């Protein structure tokens, strides 16, 4: 086997397992029978609880939506929407159709209803997913019908033809986070006492490779994520570095339990709040803040801003991901220094 990699375990030998457990058959049974089942059930339960709590409450709260029209029209629409869906939409008054379209393209609002034309027009951003378009269409169709008119829907920020359901950003982020999780875990498993400067070099190599392959596959090969290779690749590389650094930190501080901690944060909570399918306004109150803090959500929002909107959120994504990448290694360096001092 290559250096650092454990060989296959070999044939069953219960005596060897009991020897690993200080000669206790009971401890060997708990370690070999109960512990794997307990960890697997706990991870599965956590995933199920998080997913069900999000999917069963996937309705918007304070979704920002523009309305272009007179003050009287805006007030009338606000009253109608609030009566039908209390607290779901937060209407923002806009001066005219041009301002409404600009606000949607800048992602200042998730959509906009234009009332200053011959017929009501709904401007949507398909880049936010089908859920937002459906929500706004259902909310404003009655408004147009009460005026005896039909609502026209125009998607001013559409998804690519290869990603009509808006899954590409979420899939790219999850794949990179999974890779980062495995990198961080494997890094400490195969070389638990590797010099930190070499671990940093390995992390940099992984991040560059992940960024290049992520941009290549999602962009050039499948044409599912628009945008320049440098922008997509850079954000993907930062996400890979951040995920790998956090996973490595959990292994360094918690040992084997760190795998569970990294799984819970990156692959359960992070993936569930990534906002790949719906914006953060569709998450329950406890989960919505995580979308702007955990690496998957930060990266997805940064990528979406970069490739579909005006890029206003890219700088924040870079800063947050850079902190997720840097802080764990600083903590690891501190933990190593303390261990040497007391060693």
N, C-alpha and C positions, 0 to 999 in steps of 0.2 A: 504493500500500500504506500502511496505517497506520504512523505513525512507530515505528521500532524493529524492524519486521518486515521480513525480507528478502523481496525479490520472487522470483518463480519463476526458476529458473536459466537458462532460455532454451535455445537449440539447442546441440547438441554442438559443441565447439570444442577439439580436442586441443591446438592451439597455445597456447590460453589456459591449459590445465592444465599444460603444460610450463613456461610462463612463471611460474606459481605455484610451480613446483618448481625455481626458479633455472635454467630452461632445460634441465633434464636429463630426457630421455625416460625413463631408468631410474627416477629418483626419482618421476616422475609416474605410472609404472606401479605402483610399489610402493605409493604413496599411494592411487591410485584403484582398483587391482585387488586387491592383497594385503591391505592394511590392513582394509577393510570385511569381507572374508571371514574374516580372522583374528579380529577382535573378535567377530563373530557366532558363530563356532565356539567360541571361548573361553567366551562367555556361555552358549551352549547346553550345552557340556560341563559347566560348573560346575553349571548347573541339573539336568542329568541325574544327575551324581554325587551331589549333595545329595539329590535325591528318591529315588534308588534306595537310597542308604545308609540312608535313613529308612524307606521303605516295606518294604524287605526284612527289617528288624529291628523291626517294629512289635509288639513284645511288651512287656508291662509289667515294670518293675523297681521293687520296693519300693512298690507301689501300696497306699496306706493303706486298710485295710478294717476296720470294727468287727465285733466278735463279742460278743453279749450272751448270757451264760450263766454257768454255774458255772466255777470255775477248772479243774476236770477237763475240762469240755466244751471250753473254749477251748484247752487244751493238746492235746486229742485232734484238734480241727480243725486246729490249727497244724501238727501232725505230718503229718496227711493231706495238707494243701495243700502243705507243703514237699516232701514226697515226690513229689507229682505235678508240681509246678511250682516247682522250687527258685529262690528269690530273687524270684519274681514278685509275691507279695503280702506286705505287712507288716501282720499282724493286731494290732489294738488292742482290748484287753479293755474292755468297757462293762458297766455294772451291770444294765441292764434295757432293755426295748423302747423306753420313752420316751426314755432317754438315747441309744439308737441312732438313733432318728428325728431327734432334735435335732442329733446330730453330723453326720448326712447333710445336713440342711437348712442347717447352718452351713458345710458343705464342709470339715469337719474330717477326714472320711473320705469316700472315693468311693462307698461303699456299706456295708451292715451286714447281718450274718447274725444273726437273732434266734432263740435256742434255748430261751428260757424260756417258750414258749407250748406249746399242744397239738401244733403241727407246726412244723418249721423254716420261717422266713420270711426272704426276702432283700429288704431295702430298697435300692432303687437311686435314682440321680439321673440321669434321662434327659438332663438338661441337659449332661452330660459326653459325650454321644454314645452311639451304639449299641455301639461297641467295648467300653466299660467294662461295660455291661450283659451283653454276651455273655461277656466274660471271667469275670465273677463268677458268672453262671449255670452256665457249664461247670465252674468250680472247685468250686461248692458243691452241685451236683446229686448227685454221687457221695456226698457227706457225708450227704445226706438219704436216699439210697437204701440206704446201709449200715445206717441206722437203721430201714429198712423203711418210710420215709415219702416223701411227695412234696414237693418244694420249691415253696413259693408265692412268687411274685415281685410286689412292689408298688413302683411308681414314685412316690416321694414328691416329686420335683422334676421334673415332666415338661416337655418342650419344648412350644412352642405348636403348635396344630393346623396352622398354616401352615408349620411348619419341623420336620417330623417326623424329618428326617435330620440336623438340627443344623448346617446349612450357613450360616445367616443371619449369625451373628456373624463367621465367617471371611470371607464374601463382602463384608460391609460394611467390615471392616478392610482387605481387599485393595484394594477400590475406592478407599478414602480414601488408602491408602499410594501407590497408582498415581497418584492425583491430586496428592498431595504431591510425588512424584518429578518429575512433569511440570511442576509449578509451580516447583520449585526450579531445574530445568534451564532452563526457558523464561525465568525471571526474569533470569538472568545472560546468556542469549543475546540477549534483546531490549534489555536495559539493563545492560550489564556494569559501568558506572561510576555507577549510580544511588546517590544519597546513602543512607547506611545507615538514616537515620530514615524515608525514604520506602520503602525495602525492607521495613522492619519494618511500616509501615502497610499495604503490599501483602500481607504475610504475614498480618497480622491480619484483613484483609478476606477473604482466601482461607479462613482457618480458620473464621471465623464463617459464611461461606457453606457451607463443607463440613459443618460441624456441623449447621446448620439443614436442609440438604437430606438429609444422612445420616439424621437423626432422622425427618424427614418420610417419606422413602421406606421405610426399614426398619420404621418403626412405624405411622404413620397410613395410608400407602398400602397396604403389603403385610401389615401386622400380623404380621410375622415376628419382631420383637424387642420383647418386652414392656418395661415400664419407662416412666418419665416422659420427656418430650421434653427436659427440662433436663438430666437425668442422661446420657441417651444422646447428646444433642447436645453436651454439654460434653466428654465423653470423646472423641467423634469429632473435635471441633474441636482438642483437644490433640494427637491422633494426626496430624491434617492438618498442624498447625503444626510438630510434631517432624519429620515426614517431609520437609516442604518445607525446613526449616532445614538438615537434614543434607545434602540434595541440593544446596542452594545452597553449603554449605561445601565440598563436594567440587569443585564447579565453580570456586570462588574459589581454592582451593589447588592443584588439579591440572589445571585447564583441561579440555580435551576428555577426558582420561583419567578425569576425575571422573564422567563419565556411567557408565563401566564400574564404578567403585567404588560409586557409589550404587545401581546395578542389583544388584550382588553382595550388598550389605548389606541393602537394603530389599526388593527383589523376589525374590531367590533365598533367602538365608538367613532373612530375616525372615518371608517367606511360608511357608517350609517348617517353621518352628518356632513358628507362631502358635498352636498348640494348639486350632485351631478344630474339628478332628475328634476328636482324642484328647488327653488330658491330657499334661503333660510327662513323666510316668512311662513313656510309650510311646516316647519319643525315645531314640536311642542316647546313650551317655554324653557324647560330645563336643558333642551338639546340645542336650541338656536344659537346660544353664545359659542358653543363648541365649534360651529362651522367656521368661525372667524379666528379660531385659536389652534385647533389641531391641524397637522400638516396636510392631510388629504383635502379638507375643505378650503384651506388657504390656497393650496396649489390649484384646485379646480377653479376657484373664483379668479385667481390671477390669470390662468390660462384663458378663461372665458373672456375676461376683459381685454386680454392681449389680442385674441384672434377674432373676436366678434364685435367688440365695442371699441372705445377710444383709448383703452389702455390705462385708465385712471387708477385702477387698483393694482397694477403690476408692481409698483414700488413698494407698497405695503406688503404684498406677497413675498417679495424678495427679502425684505427686512425680517419678517416673521420666520420664514424658512431658514434664513441665515442664523437667527437666534437658536432655533431648534437644532441646527447643525453644530454651532459653536459651544453652547452652554454644556451639553453632555460631555464633550471632550474636556472642558475646563473642570467639570466635576470629577471626571475620571482622573485627571492629572492631580487634583487635590486629594482624592482618595488614595492614590498611589503614594503620594508624598507622606500622608499620615501613616500609611501602613509601613513604609520604610522606616519612619521615625520610631515606630513602636515595635518594629520587627526584631 
